[in-house]
Amino acid sequence: MPTPIDKKKEIEAALRSFTCASSAATLLNVLGYHSQKTLKLVDQTPQTFLRNFNQACTLKSEKALVSDWTSIEILFQLTGDEVSGYMGQHALFADSLETDNIHSFLFFSIFKCLTS
């Protein structure tokens, strides 16, 4: 079992190597979140993502700064069974939402235009 210091070093290493979507998946894995459930979008534009995953219009484009996004990649989905099955994953969400009403969580990586 890794010590808290070992876990901190793992997290630091994952953050230092952060360059792309696979880095985001690596960081989430270090934090204890992983799943084989994923979807590769052929078209990774913000418009395609919103058309497929924001049909209820709950994501507000202005607040999410969608106009700055260059692309978006789905990392993985955690289902309710997976969240409640992993103690580390369950602990993260237990304080902030209704644990008996979990459907799934979608983790994705947004690539954003950086302006200088």
Phi, psi and omega in degrees: 000126181291146176282165176303325178294317178299316180297318178299318179294322176298316180295316178300317180296319179295320179291322180294331182267010186290109179223341184202186182300323180295331175294321178296317178296321178297315179298314179299323178296317178300324179282355176101011181249119180204151178199150176273352182280111180214169180217124177267114177279131177294317179251109185263030179282154177302322182298317179294317179300311182296321179297323183272329188239004179229042183295332178275358179059036179279334176276120181270114185305319182295316181289327180275358181056040183304328181296342177270348182288137172261324176199167180218136182235129177284125179274304177188170177241136172252125178275168178303321179296319180292319180296313181284343180279336180254120183300317180296320180290318181297320183297325181297319186266345189299324184279343190246356176210171180287109185291343178269002182235038180271128174255297174191165177235135179251120178259131179217163181244127180255129175260130190237144173291129175256126178253146181259000000 
